[in-house]
Amino acid sequence: MLQAAEVIELFLNIWNQDHNFEGTDALVHAILSDQPAEKERLAAQMHIDIEPIHTIWILRITNESGSPVDGNQRLFCLRQLKQYLQDRHKLVIVDTYSHYVVALSDDSLFDDTEISMAYEFANELEQDGLQVEGVICQGVENTTHARNAYVLSDANLDTVRCLYPGKKIFMLGEVQFAQKCRDILDQGEASLKKEMQCLDKLYSLPDRENILQTLCVYLLDADANTQRTGQLMYLHKNTVKYRLNKIRATLNYDLTQMPETYALYQAAALYRLLHGTRAVSADNSL
């Protein structure tokens, strides 16, 4: 009976044409469209304390062909996500906004990270033929910050997906980095050349494409792990070591030393945005 009631509630939220009806969809809309007075009114009307909201999930869910889910699939996703999160949070608000499924919640009741939970949920939906990608934002101080996180994620989800093609769930810091890279590209050729000049010596190498590809995978996909780089590129570990040593010798950089590594990391990201990258397998685990 509880499940049936939940289905009816979600159905009304999505398809109800009576504008006098106000459910969680109206509350989510008020929060993410920056309507503070309406947000407070709706929260009071529904007896929801929104102060404990510290986490926002922003998920884009598609079917196997990459097309947006239909109404029935969207209803299924909302029901599944709400049930999944209610087992792990005290406060859960789940609904759709624009072409996303959005969840607002308090801090997790358990030690599991939100990113690991998001991967687990995404893997569950994959068994039903659905694909999930999105952003998890933790430490949100208030609903204004939640809205800002949503706006930033909406603007940069495709960019961060290009930067990290082996991932499907991203943290806010990765989205912020994607925005920074876009800003550099938008500033013009002079700014781009300045930020990428640390790679200049690699362009003179005869096998520069392989070298640059290895650097991108090593820094952006493999967390600076040689063995993981080899796995992603289908290369022997010794081949990866040879290429990394060649990079160190050519650039005179220690690939593990900050802040030099950050400069290379950012340059590699810009190179990937400009030239694309070899596809790597999506990582379904952490």
N, C-alpha and C positions, 0 to 999 in steps of 0.2 A: 504493500500500500504506500509506503514511504517513497519507493522508487517511482510508482505511478504518479504520485503527487509531484515529485520533482520533475518528471517529464512534462506534465501539464504546465508547471510554473515556467520551465524553460521555453515551451511552445508559445506561451502567452508573451514572454519577453521578446521573442524573436518576431512573431508574426501578428501579434495583436494590433489591429488597426484603430482601436479605441484610444485616443490620445489622453484620456482621463486616467488610463491605467499607467502606473509608474512602478517599475520594478528595478532590478539591479542594472539593467541596461541603461536606464535613465541616469542612475548614479554614476556608473562608469563613464558615460558620456559627459556628465557635468564635471567630473574630475579631469578627464583628458582634454576637454575643450575649454578649460579655464573659466568655469562659471562658479566662483566660490559661494555666492549666495544660494544658488540652486543646489549646489553640493551639500551645504549645511542643512537646507530645508529637507532634502530627500533623505539624508542620513538620519535626521531627527524623526521624520515620518516613519521610516522603516526600523527605527530603534537600533541603528548600527553605529557603533563607536568607531570612527575612522582614524582616530589618533594612533592606534597601535600598528597601522599599516607601515611596514618597513621593507616590503619586497614586492616587486612587480615582475610578472612573466609576460612577455610579448611574443606570441607564437604565430607563425604563418604556417598554416596547414593546407597541404594540397593532396590530390590523389596521385596514383602511381604515374599518370601521364604528365604530372606537373600542373594540371588545371586546378583552379580553386574548388574547394569542396562544395557540394550542393547543400540544400537546406537540411535534408535528413542527416547527412554526414556532419554538418556543423552542429546540429543538435546532439548527435552522438558524442562529438568531441567535447562539447561543453559539459555534458553529463559525466563523461569519463574523467575530465580534468578536475571538476568540482569534487567528485568522489575521491579521487586520488589525493587531492590537497587537504580535504577535510580530515583525512586520517593522520595528517602531519602538521596541521596548524589549528589554532583555535578560531581565528578569524579568516574567512575565505570569501571573496567576492569574485565571481567568474562570469564573464559575458563577452560579447563580441564588440569590437569597435573598429570601424572602417573594415579592412580585410584581415584583421587579426583577431585571435582569441586572446583575451587579456585576463590575467588573474592578479588580484591584489590580496595580500595576506600579511599577517604578522610574522614574527620570527618563527623558525621551525621548532617543533617540539623535541626534535631529536638531533643527534650529532651529524647526521648526513648533511652535506652541503646542498644548496639549492641546485647547483649545476649538475651534481650527480643524480639528484631526483629528476631533473628535467631530462637527462639522458635516459633514465629508466622509463619515464613516461613516454618519451619519443619512441623508444624501442617497443613498448607495448602497442602503440598505435600502428607501428610498421607491420605488426602481425595482422592488422586489419586492412592492409593495403594503403595506408596513409603515410605521408611524408611530413616531417616536422622540422622547422628551423626557426630560430628566434633568439631573443636576448633575455638574460636573467639579470635583474638589477637588485642587489642587496644593499642594506644600509641606507635605504631611502628615509630621509628625515621626516618628510611630510608629503601630502598629496601634490603640492606644487613641484617638488622634486620628482615625484612619480610622473607627472605630466612632462617635465623637461626630459626625463629619461625616455619616455615614449617618443617624443618628437625627434630626439637625436637618433634613436634606434630606427624609426621609420625612414629617416633620411639616409641612413648609412648601412642598412641591412645587406643590400646587394654588394656594397663595397667591401664590407667586412667578410662577406662570403667569398669574394674574389681573393682577398688577402689570405684567408685560411680555408682553402677548399676542402681540407680534410675534416673540418668541424661542421656541426649543424647547430650547436648551442654555443652562444657567445656571452661573455661577461661585459659589463658596461665599459670597463677599461679598454677592451679591444675595440668597441664601437667608438670610443673617444679617440683612440689612435687612428682609426680609419678616417674620422672626420679631419684630424690633423693632416693626414696624407692628402686628402682631397683639397684642403686649404692650400697646401704647397703647390699642387698641380694647378689650382685656380690662379695662383699669383704670377704664373707665367714662366717662360723658359729660363730667365736669369735665376729666379728663386729655385727652380727645379735643379738646374745645373749645380748650384752651390750646395744643395743638400745631397747630391749624388756624386760629388767630386771624389769622395773617398773610394769609389769603385773604378775611377778612370784607368788605373794601371792594368786592371783585369781585361779591359777591352782590347789591349794589344796582344793578348795571348792567343795562339792559334786555335785552342779549344775553349775559347771564352764562353760559348753558349753552355757547354757542359759545366764549366767552372761556376758560372753565375747561377745556373740552375741548382747546383749542389749547395751553394751558399744560401740560396733562398729556402730550400727545403730544410737545411741544417738549422737555420735561425728561426724561420717562421712556423715550420711544421713539426720539427723533431726536438724542440726544446734543447738545442745544442747537444744532442746525443748522437754520437757517431753510428752506433749500431742501428738506432731507429731510422737515421737518414738512409742507411743502406737498405733497410726493409722497405721504406717508402719508394725508393728509386730502383729497387730490384738490382742493387749493386752489391758486390762483395765489400765487406768492411774495409779491407785493405785499399780498395779503389777509392772509397770515400776518404780514408786517411791521406792517401796520396794527394787528392784534390785539395783537401783542407790545408795540408802542409804547403802546397803550391800557393794557395791564397795567402797564408801567413808570410811566406817568403817574398811574395810579390808586393804585398801591401805593407809589410813590416808591422803587422797588427797581431796582437794577442786576441784571439777570438773569444776569450773568456774574461777579458778585462774591461770593466766599465771605466769611463763612459765611451771608450772607443767602440765597444760592442754595440752600444745603442745607436751610434751613428751608422754602423754597418746594417743594423737591424732595420732602421728607417729607410736607408738607401735600398736595401733588398726589397722592402715593401713597395717602394715607389717603382722599382724595376718591374716587380710583378704586376702592378697595376698598368704599367705601360706596355708590357710585352706578353702578359699572360703567363701561364705556368703549366707544366705537365700535371695532369690530374693525379691526385693521390686518393687512396681509399678513405672513405669516411670512417672516422674513429668512433666506434660505438661504445667505447669505454674510456675511462679517465686514465 
